[in-house]
Amino acid sequence: MKDSIFDLTGKTVMVTGGGTGLGRHFAEVMAAAGARVIVCARRVEKLTETVSAIEAAGGQAVAQAMDVTSEDSVREAFAAAVGDSVVDVVVNNAGVVAKPSLLDTDVETWDNVQAANLKGPWLVAREAVRRLAAAEKPGRVVNISSILGSAVQKGTGPYSASKAALLHLTRNMAVEWARYGVTVNAIAPGYYVTDLAGEFLESPKGKALLARIPQRRLGVYDDLSGAILLLASDASAYMTGTCITVDGGLSLPIV
Ligand SMILES: NC(=O)c1ccc[n+]([C@@H]2O[C@H](COP(=O)([O-])OP(=O)(O)OC[C@H]3O[C@@H](n4cnc5c(N)ncnc54)[C@H](OP(=O)(O)O)[C@@H]3O)[C@@H](O)[C@H]2O)c1
């Protein structure tokens, strides 16, 4: 990886939700590319497992407790992890899903989903970019959205709305932060077996969905490795405000 345009040696990378699922994979891939990775979430024991795996593979990582929905927690986590210094790459991966139909969704559930999936990425990116701008250093923000940010599926209203808003926030961030040398892009994954999506994928509806994926398979974590390395590294220097869809063709408007 060294001397490659995807090399992350010398970069400090933060991955929210880095203790499980896709976030743990993103952390491992970027550590293997040379980054020092800070994994953040509420469950420190899960973060510690990610750190152990990265260290066992010869990489550098630290675990940092953070609740992305809390401004104070985000500020304190940055201070604890990097002091007055900067995070070069932020991957806003933390997210939650809610099952009820729109008629059955209560206000608390709605607020929790928007707080984790939309306010959280803004709080984390804002803290990172304030520091980068003050230090006059360039950076990268990668927001993990979903194909449900543009496609519609019954029973995912609050989640889909948060992911659609995150895509638009990505464009706003890209335009406002270009002047600081910060690029902001998104990834829209299709379906991957994780704690968040596993139950749905095991259900009859989930199994039926498999038949509609042109590549006839769910995503495996490595399918996302190229997209995260591209958007985190110098290879994407002239990309900003875009979204890379990694879904085996599921979201194509097929006639
Ligand atoms: N799996 C899929 O098929 C799929 C498809 C499209 C998009 N995505 C997106 O991919 C991202 C990762 O999801 P996943 O599938 O890997 O599920 P996951 O394993 O459940 O990961 C979600 C992570 O977010 C963290 N998190 C949730 N709320 C948080 C908060 N308030 N503060 C800090 N961390 C928080 C959780 O850690 P703690 O509970 O320890 O805080 C957890 O590690 C999500 O944004 C999801 O929407 C997934």
The ligand as an ORCA input file, in Angstrom:
! r2SCAN-3c Opt
* xyz 0 1
  N     -25.815     -3.388      7.235
  C     -26.370     -2.883      6.140
  O     -26.894     -3.606      5.287
  C     -26.348     -1.382      5.921
  C     -26.872     -0.893      4.722
  C     -26.860      0.475      4.492
  C     -26.309      1.327      5.422
  N     -25.798      0.827      6.581
  C     -25.243      1.792      7.538
  O     -23.966      1.357      7.950
  C     -23.687      1.898      9.230
  C     -23.164      0.793     10.139
  O     -24.216     -0.104     10.408
  P     -24.016     -1.681     10.592
  O     -24.906     -2.327      9.605
  O     -22.579     -2.018     10.612
  O     -24.720     -1.923     12.006
  P     -24.147     -2.040     13.490
  O     -23.211     -3.184     13.579
  O     -25.351     -2.038     14.363
  O     -23.319     -0.706     13.678
  C     -23.869      0.499     14.115
  C     -22.874      1.103     15.084
  O     -23.306      2.410     15.428
  C     -22.958      2.632     16.781
  N     -23.845      3.659     17.321
  C     -25.195      3.680     17.313
  N     -25.647      4.767     17.958
  C     -24.547      5.453     18.387
  C     -24.366      6.643     19.131
  N     -25.405      7.364     19.586
  N     -23.104      7.059     19.378
  C     -22.043      6.342     18.927
  N     -22.159      5.200     18.228
  C     -23.405      4.758     17.976
  C     -23.154      1.289     17.469
  O     -22.276      1.172     18.602
  P     -22.766      1.391     20.118
  O     -24.124      0.761     20.220
  O     -21.718      0.707     20.920
  O     -22.780      2.873     20.339
  C     -22.735      0.312     16.376
  O     -21.398     -0.076     16.514
  C     -24.989      2.543      9.723
  O     -24.936      3.948      9.531
  C     -26.030      1.924      8.820
  O     -27.168      2.743      8.673
  C     -25.815     -0.503      6.856
*
